[in-house]
Amino acid sequence: MKSSTRSTPMATVSSAPRKTRPRSSKHAAKPQMNRVWAGAFGATVFVAAASVAGAEAPTSARPAGLPENYVPEIPSHEMEPDTGPLSAALQERFRDRIAGIFIEREPDFHVVVRLTGDRDAGTLQYQLGEDRVRVEVLTGASHTVDQLVAALDDRQMITRVLPDGYGGYVDERTGYVVLTVLPGTELAGGSEASLSAALGVPIRIIEGEPATIGPAPQQREER
């Protein structure tokens, strides 16, 4: 599918956003909350994508004697803009074509939005308070985020192939529904292909430890 590419004049997001996190050269997406089913119990919880793979959330130590909510002062030039208002503006602009919105930090900080269809590919410039943020618009995605979430919500169909429980989330970078099973789970041949055909979206099945919720720091100190 051929996509047209164009550059659009800079738009301004009305609310002046706050700075959020230190800039990083590491190639990583901004943590997003993903829907995860708690196996056969059918409960819905929200965890970061890294948690699905068993990775622990990063923590930082604070000097002794400072309060629990202590946040070290970081030079303003090392802070990234709060992209919440920008995400909302992009969702309003492209509405039912959104296939994914995420942050890239290589070669520089910018936002990527994936769209279905072949219109509007190119580069946008948004002004967020004092920051100008580049937005790369990629077209040609096969499914919207809403369609992927709807497939993830079809527990009845998924449990036919994964009856022993599973977790899952939508990968907005790749356009896949990712389903996680416990290490050592035996899968029937062609499980991914059969689920993809049944749900009508790309499916990837991976092994991962279940997400756990630990006690708050104050609770740990009281033990």
N, C-alpha and C positions, 0 to 999 in steps of 0.2 A: 504494500500500500504506500503510495507516494504521498509525502507530507509537504505542505508548503511552509516555508520558514520566513518569519518576519520579525522585525523589532518594533516594539510598541512604546510610545512615550511614557515617561515615568508617572506612576499614579501615587497618590498620597493616602495613607491610611490615617483616618481622622484622629483616633486616640493616640496620645503619645505613650508608647510602651515603655515598660521598665526594663532595665538590663537584667539578664537572668544568670547565665553561667559563664565561666571563663572560656575564652576561645581555646580551641584545641586543634592541632594539626592532624589528629587521629581521624582516619576515615571511618565515621560512624554516624548512625542516624540518631536524631534526638529521641530519647526514650519516649515511647508511646504506649498507652494502655491498650492491651489486646484482650479480646474476649476469650476465656478459657473455660471449658466444661470440666467439672470435677468428676470425671469418669462416669461410672454407672449411677452415681447418686443424682446426677442431673442438675446440680447446683451450678450457678454461674458466678465465677469470680473474675476479677480483673488483676492481671499481673503484668509486669514488664516482659517484653519478649525474651530478654536475657534470662529471666527466671525460669522460663519454660525449658531452657537448655541446662538448667541447674546452676547457672552462674550466680554468685552472690552480688547483691547490690553494693556498689562502691561506698565505702565509709571513710570519713576523715576524722583524725584525732583532734581534740581541742585542748588547749593548755589547761593545766590544773587550776581549779578555782573559778573557771568561767562557766556561765550557765549552759544548760543543755542545748538551747537554741542559738548558741554562739555561731556567728558566721564571720569568718575572717575577711578583712577588707582586701578587695582585689582592685588593682588599678583599672580605671574605666576603659583604657584602650585594650584591655585583655578580656573585656566582657562582651558577650553576644547579646544581640537585641532579643526582646521577647517577641517571638513570632506568632503568638496566639492571635492577635488582631489580623495579621497577614493571612493566616490560615483561614480565618473566618471570611475575609474578603475574597480569597480565592474560591472558597466553597460557594459563596454568593454569586460570584462571577460566572463560574462554570457549572454550577448546580448539579444536574444529574449526569454529568460526564466524568466526575472525579473517580480516577482509578487508584490514586495514591498521592499523598503529600508527605515529603520527608526532607530532612536537612542533609546536605553534603558539606564536608569541610576540606575537600581536596579538589582543585588546587587552592580554593579559597572558600570562605563561608558563603553558601547560597542555598536557596530552596528549590526543590524540584517538585513539579506537579505533573502527574501522569493523567492523560485524558483518553477516553474512547473517541473514535472518529478520527478524521484526518485534518480537521480545521484548527487554526490558532497555534500551530507549532512556532516556537521562536523564543525570544528573550523579553521579559518584562522587567521594569525597574519600579520598585516601590520605596517610598520614603516612610521610614518608621521613626518618627521623632527626629533625632539627629543622625540616624543611620539610613543609608541607602542600601537596599537589599536587592540582589539580582535573583530573578525567578526564571528557571529554565522550564519551558513547557514542552513536554514530550507527548506525542500523539500516537494513535494506533493501538492502544491497549484493548484487549478483547473483552474485559469485564470491568464494571464499576465496583467500588468498594461495597456498595449496598448489595450488589449481586453476590459478591464473595461472602459477605456476612450472612446473607440468607442461606447460602449453601452450608456454611458452618453451623447454622441454627437447625439444620435438618438432622436432628439427633437420631431419629428413627432409621433413616437410611444409613447413616454412618455406623451405627451399632450393629447393623447386619454384617458388616465387614470387620468391625473392631468391637466384638462383644465383651471384651475384658476391660473396657474403659479406655479413655483417651483424653488428651488435652488438645488445644488447638488455638490458632490465631490466624489473622490475615496478614500476609507479608505484602505491604504496600509497595515495596521496591520491585518485587518480581511478579506480582499479580497472582500469587499462589495462595491457596488455603493450606496451611501447614498443620498436620495432625501429629501429635506426639504420643508415643506408647512407651511403656516401661522397658528398660533394657532386657533383652532376652525374650521378648514377646515373639511368638511364632506367628508369622503372617502367611496367609495363603498366597500363592503365586498370582501376580497380576492384581494385587489389592489396590494399588494406586490407580491403575488403568480402569478397573471396574468402578471405583468410587468416582473417578473423574467423569466417566461416561454417565453414571447415574445422576450425579449432581450438576453436570454441565459446566464445570469449572476445573482449572488445573489443580491437582492435588499432589502434595508431597507428604510422605510419612517418614518421620524420623524417631529415633530413640531419645528419650530425655527423662531426667529425674522429675518427680512431681514437685510442683511449687509448694513451699511451706511458708507459713507466716510466723516469724519469731516474735518474742516479747519485746516491748519497747525498752529503750535504754534504761529508763527509770526502774522498770520492773526487774531488769537484770541486776541492777545495783542493789535492789532490796532483798535479793535472794541470799 
